[in-house]
Amino acid sequence: MFTGGGSETDALAIRGAALAQREHGEHLITQPTEHPAVLETFRALQTEGFRVSYLPVDRYGQVSPRDLQEALTDHTTVVSIMLGNAETGTIQPIAELAALTRAHRAVFHTDAAQAVGKIPVDVENLGVDLLTVVGHKMYAPKGVGALYIRAGTPLHPIITGGGQEHGLRAGTENVALIAALGAAAHLSAEELPHSVPRLRELRDRLYRQLEHQLPGRVHLNGHPTTRLPGTLNITIDGVRGRQLLASTPAIAAATGSACHEGVDQPSPVLTAMGLDDHRAATALRLSLGRWSTTTDIDRATQLIAAHTLESEFSERPAEPNPSRQ
Ligand SMILES: Cc1ncc(COP(=O)(O)O)c(C=O)c1O
């Protein structure tokens, strides 16, 4: 079914499945590196009387199936674990997690916003009950999303009214955006066999070049291999992501921090992985996409390396001036 974007889709999946099964139990499970659209939905459900368990993640940001197995109870009704992480690209072992959940007769949801259109995603292979798709993550316009619902999955609507979308989302459908999402999905599926190796190669070229230019100073945040092909999250010793981006406007990237009242707050995703506040707050997230080229990668390497070496030079204590001695 179609929705107005990722936040609405996540809310419908998690809240809808939790409410539909409330008489069977009030225990829900998720993990801390989810998007706020998921985390805030769970937080709201907590205030409404549900109990939520947050599984730990390892240093790559992955959840362990063993931890899920231990957390599942007879009262667990919904488990939500994302497919690919927005900040680090780390991919979760969804097929294993979904199988464990369904063996417990609970509903398994995955937020695949960052993965659909970037890697092959097959709901049958993954064995999920609910899966979130976000249009603008695969070059569709903003403001449209979709929820895959396995037949028979219990779900309550969160918008009630005229009965559209099989009674799960009232309101006249936005046909233009839905058609655009369909076209974007079609294009992504066509290019996927080429885009996955191409982006992986470009991303690894960027990382290798940075390591070569700044030996021993570039640290990868996220899983080294089980990762979305276009995502590179790094911390460079001595460099603050925010300052680097301010001084190199040719690079459009994100940092590992949010600025609240003038103070850098480290990314909760990176701190959940055990990174210290400094490494998390100074991180840099470089994302590659359909139009990234080798020339872009080489230019980005050059700019980042130049900024790093310059900032190191400007932070060095001034040499004593021999003429004054
Ligand atoms: C993983 C994930 N889930 C949900 C969302 C929310 O999507 P939207 O902004 O369409 O509500 C995003 C958007 O960035 C996302 O990356």
PDBQT file of the ligand as one rigid body, heavy atoms in Angstrom, charges set to zero:
ROOT
HETATM    1  C1  LIG A 401      15.774   4.758   7.391  1.00  0.00    +0.000 C 
HETATM    2  C2  LIG A 401      14.746   5.847   7.257  1.00  0.00    +0.000 A 
HETATM    3  N1  LIG A 401      13.506   5.661   7.731  1.00  0.00    +0.000 NA
HETATM    4  C3  LIG A 401      12.570   6.608   7.657  1.00  0.00    +0.000 A 
HETATM    5  C4  LIG A 401      12.828   7.833   7.078  1.00  0.00    +0.000 A 
HETATM    6  C5  LIG A 401      11.758   8.887   7.075  1.00  0.00    +0.000 C 
HETATM    7  O1  LIG A 401      11.268   9.138   5.784  1.00  0.00    +0.000 OA
HETATM    8  P1  LIG A 401      10.434  10.458   5.456  1.00  0.00    +0.000 P 
HETATM    9  O2  LIG A 401      11.348  11.614   5.583  1.00  0.00    +0.000 OA
HETATM   10  O3  LIG A 401       9.929  10.223   4.056  1.00  0.00    +0.000 OA
HETATM   11  O4  LIG A 401       9.309  10.547   6.428  1.00  0.00    +0.000 OA
HETATM   12  C6  LIG A 401      14.096   8.074   6.537  1.00  0.00    +0.000 A 
HETATM   13  C7  LIG A 401      14.391   9.372   5.907  1.00  0.00    +0.000 C 
HETATM   14  O5  LIG A 401      15.485   9.857   5.879  1.00  0.00    +0.000 OA
HETATM   15  C8  LIG A 401      15.093   7.061   6.642  1.00  0.00    +0.000 A 
HETATM   16  O6  LIG A 401      16.333   7.242   6.181  1.00  0.00    +0.000 OA
ENDROOT
TORSDOF 0
